[in-house]
Amino acid sequence: MKRLSPYLSIFLAATVLFGLATPGVHAQEEVETKEDVKEKFAKDKTGTNPMNFTFDARVYNEFQWLNTAGDGHQNLTTFEFRAPFAGGKWQFRSKIRAVDLEADLSGDGIDDVDEFGFGDTDIRFMTIPYLNIQKRLAVAVGVEFFLNTASEDALGAGATTVAPLVFLGYFNPIGPGSILVPGYQHKFSIDEDAGRSRVHQGLIDMFLVKTWDNNQFWGYIDPQILLDYENDTEFMLLEIQAGMMVDKYLGTKGNSAWIMPSFGVGGDRPYDVSLEVGYKVVW
């Protein structure tokens, strides 16, 4: 495979720096109990902590300016549902998407792709086998299934894919209301349509979120590196989200909205820039 551009080096360096900084922060803070953490989780309706298994429903729309020779854009409207089960020890998540794709792949001014329909569906099962309150550390593991449900060939991968994942959760690395989540997901296809390529990818990300004003506002940054082992390509995505609870304006409970720009880096990136807006209800 090609030499990893600076993407992986940046990720590893940042992980080491946060790892070195975290013990110092822990030493200065009062040690929490499991009851304290459970109480905080129960009060947190932002839906930003992946270690907090809640019931929630989300709908969001992302518009992408594609990295194509000519003009190209893709609009994805996603409905997402999450639910804990098995006494809250596991979480189920599902996503369904409507996709509108137009792209001039050759740069001749004519759209080579112009399709609208349903994209692939994915479902995920996740659990937390390790949680150490004193060390402010948790480990989550799970598996995600990407189902070949796209209504048109161009709107999906043309394959059924399995993707085991593992990530760590470091609580309060930059103060109360923060969590750092480095993780890795390995994705491989178990069945492909005729003429479609095998899927064999790795995804590295390092999600860092911070909430303010008693969980009324939040921001997060999520650099991601995708390694396509099958096609010998790689690229980086950088997502930056800002969100807020809207209950005091609507007289509701657990309602919030967000906006998230995203930027693609590297010659193999699927898009240059994207913009997502979303709404969620957590209960």
N, C-alpha and C positions, 0 to 999 in steps of 0.2 A: 504494500500500500504506500501511497505517497507520504512523504514526511508531513507530520502534523504541523501546519502553520502555527502561529503563536496561540491558537485557541486553547488547546489542551494545557499548554504551559501556563497561560493566564489563570485557567480554572484551578490547576494544582497549586499555584502560588497563592491564590486567594484563599483556598481551603486551608493551607498551612498557616497563613497569617491569622485567619479567624480561629483556628485551633489553638494557636499560641496565645491569642488575646482572651479567649473565653475563660480559662481558669482564673485569670486575674479578676475578671468581672464577677465570677462566682464567689470568690473569696471575700469580696466587699459587700455582698448581698446576704440578707437573711435567708436561711435555708427554708424552702417551702415544704409543706406536707402534701400528701396525696389529696387530702380534703381541700386544701387551698387550690390545687390545680383543677380539681373537679368543679369547684365553685367558679373559677375563672372561665373554664370551658363552657359552663352552663350559661354564663352571662354574655359570652362572646357570640354575637349573631352576625359577624362580618363574613363568615364563611371563607376566611383566608388562611386558617390554620389547618394544614392537611392532617394533623394528628388529632383534630377534634372532629369526631364522627357525628354529624348532625343530619337530620332530614333537611333537604333543601332542593329547590327547583330554580333553574336559571335559564334565561333566554338571552342570547347575545348575537350581535351581527358584526362580522369582520369584513372589511373591504381591503383587498390586497392589490397593490400595483406590482404586476409580475415582472420577473427578470427574463424578458423575452426579446428576441431580435427586433420585433415591431411592438406596437401597442398591445398590451395585455392586462386584463384585470380579472379578479375572481372575487365573488361575494359569497360568503358563507353565513347562513343563519342556523344557529345551533340551539337545540333544546337539550338541557342536561338535568338529570335527576340523580340525587344521592340519598342513600338510606342506610342506617346502621342495622345490623341483624345479629343473631346469636348472642343476645344480651349486650349488644353494643361492642362486642369484641371484633366484629368484622364490619366492613362497609362495602356496599354495592354502589357502583356508579355506571350510568349509561348515557350515551350521546347519540342523537340523530341529527342529521344535517340536510339542509337544502342548499344546493350549490348552483351558482350562475357563473359560467366560465366563458370568456371570450379572449382569444389570443391569436396574434399574428406571429407565428413561430419563425417564419423565414424572413420577415422584414420587407415583404413585397407590397404591403398595404392591404392585404386581403386576410381576413380571419381564417386560419386553418382549423380552429376549434370555436364553435358557438353552440354551447349546450346548457340546458337548465334541467335540474331534476334532483333526485335524492343522491347523497353521497354514501360512503361506507358508514356502517354503524359500529360503535365499539362499546364494550362492557368491561368493567373492572371489578375485581374483588381484592380487598386489602385488609390487613390486620397489623397490629402492633405487638410483636412478641416480646419486646424489651422496653421497659420504661423505668428509668432511675431518676427519681426526683432530686436526690442529693447532687447527682452529677449533672442534672438538667439535660439529660440525654435520652433519646428514644430512637428505636429502630423500627421501621415499617417495611413490610414485604407484601408482595401481591402479584397478580397476574392480570394482564389485559388481553382481550380478544378483539381483533379488528375483523368484522364480518364483511364479506364481499356482497354488499347490498346495493351498490351504486346502480342507478337506473340507466346510465350511459357509461360506456367504457372510459371516457375521458374524465369522469367525475369520481373515479376511485382507483385503487391500486390494482384491481383485477385479481385479488388474492385474499385468502383467509389467513390471518396472521395471529401468532401467539407472541406475547411480550411480557416475560417476567420482569419484575422491577424490585429495587431495594433503595431505600434512602434513609438518611439519618436526620434527626431533628435536634438541633441545639437551641435550647430555650434561653431567651434574654441575652443574646450575644452583644447587643448594643442597647441594653436597658430593658426595663419592663415593657411588655407588649410586643416583643420582637421574637422572631424565630428564624434560624438559618437552616435550610434543608438541602444539602447536597445529595444527589442521587444518580442512579444509572438504571437505564432500561434497555434490555436486549430484545430485539424484534426480529422474528423470522417467520416466513410463510410456510404453511403446511399443505396448501393447495393453491394452484394458480390456474387462471383461465388459459386457454390455448393462445399462444403467441405473447403472453405476458411474462415479464421477468420475475424471478424469485425475489423475495424481499429478505434482506439480511442487513440489519442496521443496529447501531448503538446510539443511544441518546444520553448525553451527560448534561445535567443542569445543576444550578446552584441558586435556589430560590431564597430570597431574603425579604421578609415582610416586617413592617413596623406599624403599630396602631397608636393613635393619640386620642386624647379627650375622652377617656373611658370607653374606648372602642367605637367612637363615633366616626372617626376618619382613619384611613389607612393608605399606605403606599407600599409598593413592592417593586423589586427589580429581579429579573430572572434571565441571566445569560444561559444559553443552551448551545451545545455543540452536537450536531448530527453527523455520525460517521456511517457512510453507506459502504459497507464492506463488499457488497455485491458488485457495485458499479465503480468502486475505487474513487469516490468523491467525498467531499466534506464541506460543511458550511456552518456558520454561527448565526443564531438569532438572539436578539436582545429585546425583551419585553419589559415595559415600564408601566405600571398601573397605579392609578389614583382613584380612590373610591370613598363613599360616604354613606352612612345610614340616612334614610329619608323618613323614618317613622314620625318624627316630630312635625313634619310637614303634611303627612297623610293620615295621621292618627292610627297607624298600624303597628305591628310588632315584627321585627326581623326582616324588614324590607330595606334593600340597599341598591345602589347603582354605581357604575364605574365606567371609566374610559381608559383605554390602553393602546398606546402606539407601540409598534414593533418594527425592528429594523433588521434587514438581512445583511450579512457580511460574508464575502467570499464569492468567487466566480461561479460556484455551483449553487448559490442561494436560489430558492424558489421564487422569492419576491424581494423587491427593494425596500418597500415600506408598507405597513398595513395600519389600519385604525379600527379598533374594536370598541363598541359600546354595549353595555349589558345591564341587566336587572336580575336580582335574585331575591328569593324569599327563603329564610332559614327558620326552622321551628324545632 
